[in-house]
Each structure stands twice: as C-alpha cells, then as structure tokens.
C-alpha cells in the first residue's frame, strides 16, 4: 500500500540563522532568518538569479552556506548527515528522471534511494493519482515535459518525509496538474509536514501557517 499520512506535529522545527551565500564575486543574499514549525508552508520568490535554488540546496544540506547555519531539532544539518536527509524530499527544477526508464522504474528507484521498498502496484497507483494512467510503462523519453515532471512529482505521494523542498516544480504543468500538486501539499501540511516551494507562480494553498520569503536581485 501507499503509505498513509504520518502525523509530524511533534517533530522539531527547521531554523535558518543569518544565512549568507556568495557565488563567485557576487553576493546572492545575507542575513536570512526563518523558522518553520510543523504545518508551515513557505513560498520563496524573486527574479531569476537571485539565489532561490542556492537557498534550497543549502536547506537540503547539498551546499554549505558562506555564513550562518541551518538546524533541525536544534542540531546542525551538516552534523546530522543522512539522518536529516531521510527526513526530506527535494525535487529540483531539473526533473531528475532517467530517460531510458519507465515512470514505474524511475519511481521505484527513487524510493529505493531513501530505503523505501515500493512495490510495482503501489508505484502504479501513485502514478495514476498524479495523472499518468496508461503511460506508466513508457520510457520517460517518450513523455512530454509536463508528463516527466508528473512522474517526478509522484515521489510526493509515495514518500514519508516531513520536509518537502520543491524548486520550480510547477513549470510545464497544466492547470489540472497544478491543482493536484496544491492538494498534495495541503494534505502534507494538514498532517504536520512542512513545505518550502520556490516558484514564480502563485500557489493557492490552505496552510495553518504561511510565510513568504522574497529574495532581491
């Protein structure tokens, strides 16, 4: 079965303190501070090149900030390592599916990387819910850009992580797919999860707690 919602309301907060990021000779941002409690949605906005992707990669522990720190349950995410990585799902603006594999195969491999044993039937169910019924067994290279993105987004259905970090995941999606993503995020928040989403598009999310972080150019 696809996992049922897991209540994360007693999980720790994610906190960022005085974050700074420099790329080459250019400073992207400095002194960023935010704190997310369970059930919180944070939308990150700003023009291209302002550092949205760099910030999300810092939050995920993929990049070390030039200044400041990110903590989970009061501990540095760098010190937590894999323990922290298992608590989050990161979907970048690059879709990250293997072109020669089917959507079922891509989803099962992605789940395996997080030590989750996803069956073929559960993968098919998730892909049907995300709008890929009838296309589950096509190699990704035969899917449209929007369909490939839906294939990647199916990870939000099959995972059990408390923190979602999503970078421009609405790109190439039609209105029906955007509504599916919005409903998935709302369900995640309702069950105590947290979501950080960088997007140029306006999301219609009913969240117990909403934050907007706007980065300047």
C-alpha positions in Angstrom: 0.0 0.0 0.0 1.0 3.6 -0.5 1.9 4.9 3.0 -0.9 6.7 4.9 -0.3 10.2 6.1 2.1 10.3 9.0 1.4 12.9 11.7 4.5 15.1 12.3 3.1 17.6 14.7 5.6 16.7 17.4 8.6 16.9 15.1 11.2 19.6 15.5 11.3 22.9 13.7 13.6 23.8 10.9 15.5 27.0 11.5 17.9 29.2 9.4 20.0 31.8 11.1 21.8 34.6 9.4 22.3 32.7 6.1 24.6 34.2 3.6 25.6 33.0 0.1 28.2 34.2 -2.3 28.7 32.8 -5.9 32.0 33.9 -7.4 32.3 37.7 -7.0 28.6 38.1 -6.5 26.7 38.0 -3.2 23.2 36.5 -3.6 21.9 37.1 -0.1 22.9 37.7 3.5 21.3 37.6 7.0 18.4 35.4 6.0 16.4 34.1 9.0 13.4 31.9 9.2 11.8 29.2 11.3 9.3 26.6 10.2 7.1 24.7 12.6 5.1 21.6 11.6 2.2 22.5 9.3 4.1 25.5 7.8 4.2 26.4 4.1 6.9 28.8 2.9 7.0 30.2 -0.6 10.3 31.5 -1.9 10.0 34.2 -4.6 12.3 36.5 -6.5 13.7 37.1 -10.0 15.9 34.7 -11.9 19.5 34.6 -10.5 18.6 35.9 -7.0 19.6 32.7 -5.3 16.4 30.7 -4.8 18.0 27.4 -6.0 21.1 28.1 -3.9 19.0 28.7 -0.8 17.0 25.5 -1.3 20.2 23.5 -1.8 21.6 25.0 1.4 18.4 24.0 3.2 18.8 20.4 1.9 22.4 20.3 3.0 23.7 19.9 -0.5 25.6 23.3 -0.3 27.3 24.8 2.8 26.3 28.4 3.4 29.0 31.0 3.3 27.6 32.5 6.5 25.0 31.3 9.1 23.6 27.9 9.7 20.5 25.6 9.2 19.4 23.5 12.1 16.9 20.6 12.6 15.8 19.9 16.1 18.4 22.3 17.3 21.3 20.4 15.6 23.3 21.5 12.5 22.1 19.7 9.5 25.7 19.0 8.5 26.2 17.1 11.7 23.0 15.1 11.2 24.0 13.9 7.7 21.9 11.0 6.5 19.6 11.3 9.5 18.4 14.7 8.2 18.5 13.6 4.5 16.0 10.9 5.3 13.5 13.5 6.7 13.2 15.5 3.5 12.2 15.2 -0.2 14.0 17.5 -2.6 12.7 18.0 -6.1 14.8 20.3 -8.2 13.9 22.3 -11.2 15.7 19.7 -13.2 13.3 16.8 -13.4 15.8 14.1 -12.5 14.2 11.1 -14.2 16.2 8.7 -16.3 15.1 8.9 -19.9 15.5 5.2 -20.7 13.4 4.0 -17.7 9.7 3.9 -17.4 7.8 6.0 -14.8 7.3 2.9 -12.7 11.0 2.1 -12.8 12.0 5.7 -12.0 9.7 5.9 -9.1 10.8 2.6 -7.6 14.5 3.5 -7.9 13.9 6.9 -6.3 12.1 5.2 -3.4 14.9 2.7 -3.0 17.4 5.5 -2.6 15.5 6.5 0.6 15.4 2.9 1.8 11.7 2.6 1.0 10.6 -0.6 -0.6 7.9 0.5 -3.1 6.1 -2.3 -4.9 5.2 -2.1 -8.6 1.5 -1.9 -7.8 2.0 1.0 -5.4 4.1 2.8 -7.9 1.3 2.4 -10.5 -1.3 3.7 -8.0 0.8 6.8 -7.3 1.3 7.5 -11.0 -2.4 7.1 -11.7 -3.1 9.6 -8.9 -0.7 12.1 -10.4 -2.3 11.8 -13.8 -0.1 9.3 -15.7 -2.5 6.4 -16.0 -1.8 4.5 -19.2 1.7 5.9 -19.5 3.4 4.2 -16.6 5.3 1.7 -18.8 6.5 4.2 -21.4 10.2 5.2 -21.2 10.5 8.7 -20.0 11.9 9.9 -23.3 8.5 9.3 -24.9 6.7 11.5 -22.3 6.1 15.3 -22.7 7.9 17.7 -20.4 4.8 18.0 -18.2 4.4 14.2 -18.0 8.0 13.7 -17.0 7.5 16.3 -14.3 4.4 14.5 -13.1 6.5 11.3 -13.0 9.0 13.0 -10.6 6.2 14.5 -8.5 4.8 11.1 -7.8 7.6 10.9 -5.2 5.5 13.2 -3.0 2.8 10.5 -2.9 5.0 7.6 -2.1 7.4 9.2 0.4 7.1 9.5 4.2 9.3 12.6 4.7 8.3 15.5 6.9 10.0 18.3 4.9 9.4 18.9 1.2 11.7 21.3 -0.6 10.5 22.0 -4.1 12.2 24.1 -6.8 10.0 25.4 -9.6 8.1 22.2 -9.7 5.1 23.8 -11.4 7.0 24.5 -14.6 5.5 22.8 -17.7 2.4 21.6 -15.7 -1.1 22.3 -16.9 -3.8 23.7 -14.6 -5.1 20.2 -13.7 -1.6 19.1 -12.6 -1.1 22.3 -10.6 -4.3 21.6 -8.7 -3.0 18.0 -7.9 0.3 19.4 -6.6 -1.6 22.0 -4.5 -3.8 19.3 -3.0 -0.8 17.1 -2.2 0.9 20.0 -0.4 -2.2 20.8 1.6 -2.6 17.2 2.6 1.0 17.1 3.7 0.6 20.3 5.8 -2.6 19.0 7.3 -0.6 16.1 8.6 2.1 18.2 10.2 4.5 18.3 7.3 6.4 21.3 6.2 6.9 22.6 2.6 9.3 25.1 1.1 8.5 25.9 -2.5 10.4 28.2 -4.8 8.1 29.3 -7.7 7.2 32.3 -9.9 3.6 31.1 -10.0 1.1 31.8 -7.3 0.1 28.8 -5.3 -3.4 28.5 -3.7 -2.5 26.7 -0.5 -4.7 26.5 2.6 -2.0 26.3 5.3 -2.1 26.7 9.1 1.0 28.9 8.8 2.1 30.7 5.7 5.4 32.5 5.1 6.7 34.3 2.0 10.4 34.8 1.6 11.3 37.2 -1.2 14.9 37.4 -2.4 16.1 40.5 -4.2 18.1 40.6 -7.4 
